[in-house]
Amino acid sequence: MKNWFKILIFFFYLIIIFYLFRKSSVLGDQVNYNAIILIIFFHFFIFIFFLFKKKIYEFILLNLAVFFTLCLVELYLFYKQKNIQVVNTKNILKLRMEAAKKSGKTFDNTNIYELIQNARNQNKDIRLGFNWLLKNRQEFLIAQKELKTKLIPLTGPMNKIIVSGNEDGVYKYYKHDKYGFKNPNSRYESDIDTILIGDSFVYAGSYDNNDDIAGQLTNKYNLNSLNFGLVGTSFLSHYSVIQEYAIELKPKNIILFYYEGNDLPELTNELKEKFLLKYLEGIKQNLIKNNENSKELIELYQKKRFKTLFEKTKKKKSVKVREDQKYTIISFIKLQKLRKLIGIHNLTLPEFNIQEFNNMLFRINRITNKENIRVIFVYLPSWLRYNNYYGYQSKQLSYKKNIIGIASKYFEIMDMSDLMKKNPNAYFPFGLYGHFNLEGLTFVSEKIFDKINDK
């Protein structure tokens, strides 16, 4: 074989390895290329072996034979699974609307910003939701500057009305309390039995105050409970909420929720937030004491934000699309279904620092023990656990045993992924990807009540 062809193969390997190292340095938090790099190196050494044996043609033929064999297996798996509905965020709204139509229900797909604008014409207390994740928006930074404050509220707005999401096809309205959490203020008038802390699964943004988990514990089971859920957050935020609010309110119980779909990557992101890291040093913002300042800041932000939103074109905003669950020709070339079958579909997904998660639970256990507060750790499943899935959450889902093992060192455990597995899709809107529907929230509330009474 001519030398130029051998050199071409060498350069091919070098380009691939350089590309992967480059991608790894840029996308290190989202993608883990280490396994792929190791495979390329292994393949390179096989090439060197064949090169010394002067059997390059055999090397090429062997690779082509293996690749085409794997493609045939992938093609068979694709044909076998062709009738399985793949759900992604591009088609989830369409699927929900179709499911609603089949069940004889009306699905309201009004643009949320148009709905809020029209609702504000009738009720000036209607606001947009807020939490600390919006702190880098230009309107918030300007509001901070105008008020000459560095305060960053964890949640808000205070004493206002929020328009819900509509995963079940119906927009609703619910109240935020005096501290900006999703509760009526009346719950603060009595001793607090239970505080629920978690992300959007606890917040339950498609349901009103009476139907979320805290509402059902309060109204159905006579356990005065507060919803301290914050959308899009993880355990450093939870730790901050406990320090700022829960410890001050002295509940009997804290229900600490872990959502397997995104809590690990969100914790990774939170550990980069300087203002949250101060909570690890015991430096609080004293948000209860500074509640009026937080309220003023959020109101100014909201005023500026509404102006930005409603001065823009009235064209409906397009739905943001994740293509990670859509099976394409690239998916075929990557042998996605075969990789899933043999359990290596998540090789390029990032590893997570479980030690940091352990550190957060250790800290939460330490401060709650000091106040003699009972903590129950609730493991919440993703819809993706129970359905044919090979995408971006699969790595997080694989950490279940580790997460429960760590949490069991510190807290009592409730594994809702096991409790829900008999009929899991019944607990999600129209049996599709999303947050828990009313049946799911009711089921979780019932199991939490049973666990609280099981001392």
Contacts in CASP RR format, 6 or more apart in sequence:
PFRMAT RR
TARGET T0000
AUTHOR 0000-0000-0000
METHOD contacts of the structure
MODEL  1
MKNWFKILIFFFYLIIIFYLFRKSSVLGDQVNYNAIILIIFFHFFIFIFF
LFKKKIYEFILLNLAVFFTLCLVELYLFYKQKNIQVVNTKNILKLRMEAA
KKSGKTFDNTNIYELIQNARNQNKDIRLGFNWLLKNRQEFLIAQKELKTK
LIPLTGPMNKIIVSGNEDGVYKYYKHDKYGFKNPNSRYESDIDTILIGDS
FVYAGSYDNNDDIAGQLTNKYNLNSLNFGLVGTSFLSHYSVIQEYAIELK
PKNIILFYYEGNDLPELTNELKEKFLLKYLEGIKQNLIKNNENSKELIEL
YQKKRFKTLFEKTKKKKSVKVREDQKYTIISFIKLQKLRKLIGIHNLTLP
EFNIQEFNNMLFRINRITNKENIRVIFVYLPSWLRYNNYYGYQSKQLSYK
KNIIGIASKYFEIMDMSDLMKKNPNAYFPFGLYGHFNLEGLTFVSEKIFD
KINDK
1 54 0 8 1.000
1 56 0 8 1.000
1 57 0 8 1.000
5 56 0 8 1.000
6 51 0 8 1.000
6 56 0 8 1.000
9 47 0 8 1.000
9 56 0 8 1.000
13 40 0 8 1.000
13 44 0 8 1.000
13 47 0 8 1.000
16 40 0 8 1.000
17 37 0 8 1.000
17 40 0 8 1.000
17 41 0 8 1.000
20 33 0 8 1.000
20 36 0 8 1.000
20 37 0 8 1.000
20 40 0 8 1.000
21 33 0 8 1.000
21 37 0 8 1.000
23 31 0 8 1.000
23 33 0 8 1.000
24 31 0 8 1.000
24 32 0 8 1.000
24 33 0 8 1.000
24 34 0 8 1.000
24 37 0 8 1.000
28 350 0 8 1.000
29 265 0 8 1.000
29 268 0 8 1.000
29 350 0 8 1.000
30 350 0 8 1.000
31 348 0 8 1.000
31 349 0 8 1.000
31 350 0 8 1.000
32 347 0 8 1.000
32 348 0 8 1.000
32 349 0 8 1.000
32 350 0 8 1.000
32 351 0 8 1.000
33 348 0 8 1.000
35 347 0 8 1.000
35 348 0 8 1.000
36 347 0 8 1.000
36 348 0 8 1.000
46 59 0 8 1.000
47 59 0 8 1.000
50 56 0 8 1.000
50 58 0 8 1.000
50 59 0 8 1.000
51 59 0 8 1.000
70 335 0 8 1.000
70 338 0 8 1.000
71 332 0 8 1.000
71 335 0 8 1.000
73 335 0 8 1.000
73 338 0 8 1.000
74 332 0 8 1.000
74 335 0 8 1.000
74 336 0 8 1.000
74 337 0 8 1.000
74 338 0 8 1.000
75 332 0 8 1.000
77 337 0 8 1.000
77 338 0 8 1.000
77 341 0 8 1.000
78 327 0 8 1.000
78 332 0 8 1.000
78 337 0 8 1.000
81 337 0 8 1.000
81 388 0 8 1.000
84 388 0 8 1.000
85 95 0 8 1.000
86 325 0 8 1.000
86 326 0 8 1.000
86 327 0 8 1.000
86 388 0 8 1.000
87 95 0 8 1.000
87 325 0 8 1.000
87 387 0 8 1.000
87 432 0 8 1.000
87 433 0 8 1.000
88 321 0 8 1.000
88 322 0 8 1.000
88 323 0 8 1.000
88 324 0 8 1.000
88 325 0 8 1.000
88 326 0 8 1.000
89 319 0 8 1.000
89 320 0 8 1.000
89 321 0 8 1.000
89 322 0 8 1.000
89 433 0 8 1.000
90 319 0 8 1.000
90 321 0 8 1.000
90 322 0 8 1.000
90 323 0 8 1.000
90 326 0 8 1.000
92 432 0 8 1.000
92 433 0 8 1.000
92 434 0 8 1.000
93 109 0 8 1.000
93 319 0 8 1.000
95 430 0 8 1.000
95 432 0 8 1.000
96 107 0 8 1.000
96 167 0 8 1.000
96 169 0 8 1.000
96 429 0 8 1.000
96 430 0 8 1.000
96 432 0 8 1.000
97 107 0 8 1.000
97 109 0 8 1.000
99 430 0 8 1.000
99 431 0 8 1.000
99 432 0 8 1.000
100 106 0 8 1.000
100 107 0 8 1.000
100 169 0 8 1.000
100 430 0 8 1.000
101 107 0 8 1.000
103 430 0 8 1.000
105 169 0 8 1.000
106 169 0 8 1.000
107 166 0 8 1.000
107 169 0 8 1.000
108 166 0 8 1.000
108 169 0 8 1.000
108 170 0 8 1.000
108 171 0 8 1.000
109 166 0 8 1.000
109 169 0 8 1.000
110 171 0 8 1.000
111 316 0 8 1.000
111 317 0 8 1.000
112 163 0 8 1.000
112 165 0 8 1.000
112 171 0 8 1.000
113 309 0 8 1.000
113 310 0 8 1.000
113 317 0 8 1.000
114 314 0 8 1.000
114 316 0 8 1.000
115 163 0 8 1.000
115 171 0 8 1.000
116 126 0 8 1.000
116 128 0 8 1.000
116 163 0 8 1.000
117 310 0 8 1.000
119 126 0 8 1.000
119 163 0 8 1.000
119 173 0 8 1.000
120 126 0 8 1.000
120 306 0 8 1.000
123 161 0 8 1.000
125 159 0 8 1.000
125 160 0 8 1.000
125 161 0 8 1.000
126 160 0 8 1.000
126 161 0 8 1.000
126 162 0 8 1.000
126 163 0 8 1.000
126 173 0 8 1.000
127 157 0 8 1.000
127 160 0 8 1.000
127 161 0 8 1.000
127 162 0 8 1.000
127 176 0 8 1.000
127 302 0 8 1.000
128 157 0 8 1.000
128 162 0 8 1.000
128 302 0 8 1.000
128 305 0 8 1.000
128 306 0 8 1.000
129 156 0 8 1.000
129 157 0 8 1.000
129 162 0 8 1.000
129 176 0 8 1.000
130 153 0 8 1.000
130 155 0 8 1.000
130 156 0 8 1.000
130 157 0 8 1.000
130 298 0 8 1.000
130 301 0 8 1.000
130 302 0 8 1.000
131 153 0 8 1.000
131 154 0 8 1.000
131 155 0 8 1.000
131 156 0 8 1.000
131 230 0 8 1.000
131 231 0 8 1.000
131 232 0 8 1.000
131 233 0 8 1.000
132 152 0 8 1.000
132 153 0 8 1.000
132 154 0 8 1.000
132 155 0 8 1.000
132 230 0 8 1.000
132 233 0 8 1.000
132 237 0 8 1.000
132 275 0 8 1.000
132 276 0 8 1.000
133 231 0 8 1.000
133 232 0 8 1.000
133 233 0 8 1.000
134 140 0 8 1.000
134 301 0 8 1.000
135 141 0 8 1.000
135 152 0 8 1.000
135 275 0 8 1.000
137 301 0 8 1.000
137 305 0 8 1.000
139 301 0 8 1.000
139 304 0 8 1.000
139 305 0 8 1.000
139 308 0 8 1.000
140 297 0 8 1.000
140 301 0 8 1.000
142 304 0 8 1.000
143 297 0 8 1.000
143 300 0 8 1.000
143 301 0 8 1.000
143 304 0 8 1.000
144 150 0 8 1.000
144 151 0 8 1.000
144 297 0 8 1.000
146 300 0 8 1.000
147 293 0 8 1.000
147 296 0 8 1.000
147 297 0 8 1.000
147 300 0 8 1.000
149 293 0 8 1.000
149 297 0 8 1.000
151 285 0 8 1.000
151 290 0 8 1.000
151 293 0 8 1.000
151 294 0 8 1.000
151 297 0 8 1.000
152 275 0 8 1.000
152 285 0 8 1.000
153 180 0 8 1.000
153 287 0 8 1.000
153 294 0 8 1.000
153 297 0 8 1.000
153 298 0 8 1.000
154 230 0 8 1.000
154 237 0 8 1.000
154 240 0 8 1.000
154 241 0 8 1.000
154 244 0 8 1.000
154 287 0 8 1.000
155 176 0 8 1.000
155 179 0 8 1.000
155 180 0 8 1.000
155 181 0 8 1.000
155 230 0 8 1.000
156 176 0 8 1.000
156 179 0 8 1.000
156 180 0 8 1.000
156 181 0 8 1.000
156 294 0 8 1.000
156 298 0 8 1.000
157 176 0 8 1.000
157 180 0 8 1.000
157 295 0 8 1.000
157 298 0 8 1.000
157 299 0 8 1.000
157 302 0 8 1.000
158 176 0 8 1.000
158 177 0 8 1.000
158 178 0 8 1.000
158 179 0 8 1.000
158 180 0 8 1.000
158 291 0 8 1.000
158 294 0 8 1.000
158 295 0 8 1.000
158 298 0 8 1.000
159 175 0 8 1.000
159 176 0 8 1.000
159 177 0 8 1.000
159 178 0 8 1.000
159 180 0 8 1.000
159 185 0 8 1.000
159 295 0 8 1.000
160 175 0 8 1.000
160 176 0 8 1.000
161 173 0 8 1.000
161 174 0 8 1.000
161 175 0 8 1.000
161 176 0 8 1.000
162 173 0 8 1.000
162 174 0 8 1.000
162 175 0 8 1.000
162 176 0 8 1.000
162 182 0 8 1.000
163 171 0 8 1.000
163 172 0 8 1.000
163 173 0 8 1.000
164 171 0 8 1.000
164 172 0 8 1.000
164 173 0 8 1.000
164 174 0 8 1.000
164 205 0 8 1.000
164 206 0 8 1.000
164 207 0 8 1.000
164 208 0 8 1.000
165 171 0 8 1.000
165 172 0 8 1.000
165 205 0 8 1.000
165 206 0 8 1.000
166 206 0 8 1.000
167 206 0 8 1.000
167 429 0 8 1.000
167 434 0 8 1.000
167 435 0 8 1.000
167 437 0 8 1.000
168 206 0 8 1.000
168 429 0 8 1.000
168 430 0 8 1.000
168 437 0 8 1.000
168 438 0 8 1.000
169 429 0 8 1.000
172 206 0 8 1.000
172 207 0 8 1.000
172 208 0 8 1.000
173 208 0 8 1.000
174 182 0 8 1.000
174 205 0 8 1.000
174 207 0 8 1.000
174 208 0 8 1.000
174 209 0 8 1.000
175 182 0 8 1.000
175 183 0 8 1.000
175 184 0 8 1.000
175 185 0 8 1.000
175 209 0 8 1.000
176 182 0 8 1.000
176 183 0 8 1.000
177 183 0 8 1.000
177 184 0 8 1.000
177 185 0 8 1.000
177 187 0 8 1.000
177 188 0 8 1.000
178 185 0 8 1.000
178 188 0 8 1.000
178 291 0 8 1.000
179 245 0 8 1.000
179 287 0 8 1.000
179 288 0 8 1.000
179 291 0 8 1.000
181 226 0 8 1.000
181 227 0 8 1.000
181 228 0 8 1.000
181 229 0 8 1.000
181 245 0 8 1.000
182 203 0 8 1.000
182 204 0 8 1.000
182 205 0 8 1.000
182 209 0 8 1.000
182 212 0 8 1.000
182 214 0 8 1.000
182 227 0 8 1.000
182 229 0 8 1.000
183 209 0 8 1.000
183 214 0 8 1.000
183 226 0 8 1.000
183 227 0 8 1.000
184 209 0 8 1.000
187 218 0 8 1.000
187 224 0 8 1.000
187 225 0 8 1.000
187 226 0 8 1.000
188 249 0 8 1.000
190 224 0 8 1.000
191 224 0 8 1.000
191 252 0 8 1.000
192 224 0 8 1.000
192 225 0 8 1.000
192 226 0 8 1.000
192 249 0 8 1.000
192 250 0 8 1.000
192 251 0 8 1.000
192 252 0 8 1.000
193 217 0 8 1.000
193 223 0 8 1.000
193 224 0 8 1.000
193 225 0 8 1.000
193 251 0 8 1.000
193 252 0 8 1.000
193 253 0 8 1.000
194 214 0 8 1.000
194 217 0 8 1.000
194 223 0 8 1.000
194 224 0 8 1.000
194 225 0 8 1.000
194 226 0 8 1.000
194 251 0 8 1.000
194 252 0 8 1.000
194 253 0 8 1.000
194 254 0 8 1.000
194 255 0 8 1.000
194 452 0 8 1.000
195 225 0 8 1.000
195 226 0 8 1.000
195 228 0 8 1.000
195 245 0 8 1.000
195 246 0 8 1.000
195 249 0 8 1.000
195 251 0 8 1.000
195 253 0 8 1.000
195 254 0 8 1.000
195 255 0 8 1.000
196 202 0 8 1.000
196 213 0 8 1.000
196 214 0 8 1.000
196 217 0 8 1.000
196 225 0 8 1.000
196 226 0 8 1.000
196 227 0 8 1.000
196 228 0 8 1.000
196 229 0 8 1.000
196 254 0 8 1.000
196 255 0 8 1.000
196 257 0 8 1.000
197 228 0 8 1.000
197 229 0 8 1.000
197 238 0 8 1.000
197 241 0 8 1.000
197 242 0 8 1.000
197 246 0 8 1.000
197 254 0 8 1.000
197 255 0 8 1.000
197 256 0 8 1.000
197 257 0 8 1.000
198 228 0 8 1.000
198 229 0 8 1.000
198 230 0 8 1.000
198 233 0 8 1.000
198 238 0 8 1.000
198 256 0 8 1.000
198 257 0 8 1.000
198 259 0 8 1.000
199 229 0 8 1.000
199 230 0 8 1.000
199 231 0 8 1.000
199 232 0 8 1.000
199 233 0 8 1.000
199 234 0 8 1.000
199 257 0 8 1.000
199 259 0 8 1.000
199 262 0 8 1.000
199 263 0 8 1.000
199 266 0 8 1.000
200 229 0 8 1.000
200 231 0 8 1.000
200 232 0 8 1.000
200 259 0 8 1.000
200 435 0 8 1.000
201 257 0 8 1.000
201 259 0 8 1.000
201 380 0 8 1.000
201 435 0 8 1.000
201 436 0 8 1.000
202 212 0 8 1.000
202 213 0 8 1.000
202 214 0 8 1.000
202 227 0 8 1.000
202 228 0 8 1.000
202 229 0 8 1.000
202 257 0 8 1.000
203 212 0 8 1.000
203 227 0 8 1.000
203 229 0 8 1.000
203 230 0 8 1.000
203 231 0 8 1.000
204 211 0 8 1.000
204 212 0 8 1.000
204 213 0 8 1.000
204 227 0 8 1.000
204 435 0 8 1.000
204 436 0 8 1.000
204 441 0 8 1.000
205 212 0 8 1.000
205 231 0 8 1.000
205 435 0 8 1.000
206 429 0 8 1.000
206 435 0 8 1.000
207 438 0 8 1.000
207 441 0 8 1.000
209 215 0 8 1.000
209 227 0 8 1.000
210 216 0 8 1.000
210 219 0 8 1.000
211 438 0 8 1.000
211 441 0 8 1.000
212 227 0 8 1.000
212 441 0 8 1.000
213 225 0 8 1.000
213 227 0 8 1.000
213 255 0 8 1.000
213 441 0 8 1.000
213 444 0 8 1.000
213 445 0 8 1.000
213 448 0 8 1.000
214 225 0 8 1.000
214 226 0 8 1.000
214 227 0 8 1.000
215 225 0 8 1.000
215 227 0 8 1.000
215 445 0 8 1.000
216 441 0 8 1.000
216 442 0 8 1.000
216 445 0 8 1.000
217 223 0 8 1.000
217 225 0 8 1.000
217 445 0 8 1.000
217 448 0 8 1.000
217 449 0 8 1.000
218 224 0 8 1.000
218 225 0 8 1.000
220 445 0 8 1.000
220 449 0 8 1.000
221 445 0 8 1.000
221 449 0 8 1.000
223 449 0 8 1.000
223 452 0 8 1.000
226 249 0 8 1.000
226 251 0 8 1.000
228 241 0 8 1.000
228 245 0 8 1.000
228 246 0 8 1.000
229 241 0 8 1.000
230 237 0 8 1.000
230 241 0 8 1.000
232 262 0 8 1.000
232 266 0 8 1.000
233 266 0 8 1.000
233 270 0 8 1.000
234 262 0 8 1.000
234 263 0 8 1.000
234 264 0 8 1.000
234 266 0 8 1.000
234 267 0 8 1.000
234 269 0 8 1.000
234 270 0 8 1.000
235 258 0 8 1.000
235 263 0 8 1.000
235 267 0 8 1.000
235 270 0 8 1.000
235 357 0 8 1.000
235 360 0 8 1.000
235 361 0 8 1.000
235 364 0 8 1.000
236 267 0 8 1.000
236 270 0 8 1.000
236 271 0 8 1.000
236 273 0 8 1.000
236 276 0 8 1.000
236 277 0 8 1.000
236 279 0 8 1.000
236 280 0 8 1.000
236 360 0 8 1.000
237 270 0 8 1.000
237 276 0 8 1.000
238 256 0 8 1.000
238 360 0 8 1.000
238 364 0 8 1.000
239 279 0 8 1.000
239 280 0 8 1.000
239 360 0 8 1.000
239 363 0 8 1.000
239 364 0 8 1.000
240 276 0 8 1.000
240 279 0 8 1.000
242 254 0 8 1.000
242 364 0 8 1.000
242 367 0 8 1.000
242 368 0 8 1.000
243 279 0 8 1.000
243 282 0 8 1.000
243 284 0 8 1.000
243 367 0 8 1.000
244 284 0 8 1.000
244 285 0 8 1.000
244 286 0 8 1.000
244 287 0 8 1.000
244 288 0 8 1.000
245 287 0 8 1.000
245 288 0 8 1.000
246 254 0 8 1.000
246 373 0 8 1.000
247 367 0 8 1.000
247 371 0 8 1.000
247 373 0 8 1.000
248 288 0 8 1.000
250 371 0 8 1.000
250 373 0 8 1.000
251 373 0 8 1.000
252 373 0 8 1.000
252 374 0 8 1.000
253 373 0 8 1.000
253 374 0 8 1.000
253 375 0 8 1.000
253 376 0 8 1.000
253 452 0 8 1.000
254 368 0 8 1.000
254 373 0 8 1.000
254 374 0 8 1.000
254 375 0 8 1.000
254 376 0 8 1.000
255 375 0 8 1.000
255 376 0 8 1.000
255 378 0 8 1.000
255 448 0 8 1.000
256 364 0 8 1.000
256 375 0 8 1.000
256 376 0 8 1.000
256 377 0 8 1.000
256 378 0 8 1.000
256 411 0 8 1.000
257 378 0 8 1.000
257 380 0 8 1.000
258 377 0 8 1.000
258 378 0 8 1.000
258 379 0 8 1.000
258 380 0 8 1.000
258 403 0 8 1.000
258 407 0 8 1.000
259 380 0 8 1.000
259 382 0 8 1.000
260 379 0 8 1.000
260 380 0 8 1.000
260 381 0 8 1.000
260 382 0 8 1.000
260 385 0 8 1.000
260 393 0 8 1.000
260 396 0 8 1.000
260 397 0 8 1.000
260 399 0 8 1.000
260 400 0 8 1.000
260 403 0 8 1.000
260 417 0 8 1.000
261 382 0 8 1.000
261 384 0 8 1.000
261 393 0 8 1.000
261 396 0 8 1.000
261 397 0 8 1.000
262 393 0 8 1.000
262 396 0 8 1.000
263 396 0 8 1.000
264 352 0 8 1.000
264 357 0 8 1.000
264 396 0 8 1.000
264 399 0 8 1.000
265 350 0 8 1.000
265 352 0 8 1.000
265 396 0 8 1.000
267 352 0 8 1.000
267 356 0 8 1.000
267 357 0 8 1.000
267 360 0 8 1.000
268 352 0 8 1.000
268 353 0 8 1.000
268 356 0 8 1.000
270 276 0 8 1.000
271 277 0 8 1.000
271 356 0 8 1.000
280 363 0 8 1.000
287 294 0 8 1.000
322 392 0 8 1.000
324 391 0 8 1.000
324 392 0 8 1.000
325 389 0 8 1.000
325 390 0 8 1.000
325 391 0 8 1.000
327 336 0 8 1.000
327 337 0 8 1.000
331 337 0 8 1.000
336 345 0 8 1.000
336 390 0 8 1.000
337 390 0 8 1.000
339 345 0 8 1.000
339 347 0 8 1.000
339 390 0 8 1.000
340 390 0 8 1.000
345 390 0 8 1.000
345 391 0 8 1.000
345 394 0 8 1.000
346 391 0 8 1.000
346 394 0 8 1.000
346 395 0 8 1.000
346 398 0 8 1.000
349 392 0 8 1.000
349 394 0 8 1.000
349 395 0 8 1.000
350 395 0 8 1.000
351 395 0 8 1.000
352 395 0 8 1.000
352 396 0 8 1.000
352 399 0 8 1.000
354 399 0 8 1.000
354 402 0 8 1.000
354 403 0 8 1.000
354 406 0 8 1.000
357 403 0 8 1.000
357 406 0 8 1.000
358 406 0 8 1.000
361 377 0 8 1.000
361 406 0 8 1.000
361 407 0 8 1.000
361 409 0 8 1.000
361 410 0 8 1.000
361 411 0 8 1.000
362 410 0 8 1.000
364 375 0 8 1.000
364 410 0 8 1.000
365 375 0 8 1.000
365 410 0 8 1.000
365 411 0 8 1.000
368 374 0 8 1.000
368 375 0 8 1.000
374 412 0 8 1.000
375 410 0 8 1.000
375 411 0 8 1.000
375 412 0 8 1.000
376 411 0 8 1.000
376 412 0 8 1.000
376 413 0 8 1.000
376 414 0 8 1.000
376 448 0 8 1.000
376 451 0 8 1.000
376 452 0 8 1.000
377 407 0 8 1.000
377 408 0 8 1.000
377 410 0 8 1.000
377 411 0 8 1.000
377 412 0 8 1.000
377 413 0 8 1.000
377 414 0 8 1.000
378 414 0 8 1.000
378 416 0 8 1.000
378 444 0 8 1.000
378 448 0 8 1.000
379 400 0 8 1.000
379 403 0 8 1.000
379 404 0 8 1.000
379 407 0 8 1.000
379 413 0 8 1.000
379 414 0 8 1.000
379 415 0 8 1.000
379 416 0 8 1.000
379 417 0 8 1.000
380 416 0 8 1.000
380 417 0 8 1.000
380 444 0 8 1.000
381 416 0 8 1.000
381 417 0 8 1.000
381 420 0 8 1.000
381 424 0 8 1.000
382 393 0 8 1.000
382 396 0 8 1.000
382 397 0 8 1.000
383 424 0 8 1.000
383 425 0 8 1.000
383 428 0 8 1.000
383 431 0 8 1.000
383 432 0 8 1.000
383 433 0 8 1.000
383 434 0 8 1.000
384 391 0 8 1.000
384 393 0 8 1.000
384 394 0 8 1.000
384 397 0 8 1.000
384 433 0 8 1.000
385 397 0 8 1.000
385 417 0 8 1.000
385 424 0 8 1.000
386 421 0 8 1.000
386 424 0 8 1.000
386 425 0 8 1.000
387 425 0 8 1.000
387 433 0 8 1.000
400 417 0 8 1.000
404 413 0 8 1.000
404 415 0 8 1.000
407 413 0 8 1.000
412 451 0 8 1.000
414 447 0 8 1.000
414 448 0 8 1.000
414 451 0 8 1.000
416 444 0 8 1.000
416 447 0 8 1.000
419 443 0 8 1.000
419 447 0 8 1.000
420 427 0 8 1.000
420 440 0 8 1.000
420 443 0 8 1.000
425 431 0 8 1.000
425 432 0 8 1.000
426 439 0 8 1.000
426 440 0 8 1.000
427 436 0 8 1.000
427 437 0 8 1.000
427 439 0 8 1.000
427 440 0 8 1.000
427 443 0 8 1.000
428 434 0 8 1.000
428 435 0 8 1.000
428 436 0 8 1.000
428 437 0 8 1.000
428 440 0 8 1.000
429 435 0 8 1.000
429 437 0 8 1.000
430 437 0 8 1.000
431 437 0 8 1.000
436 444 0 8 1.000
END
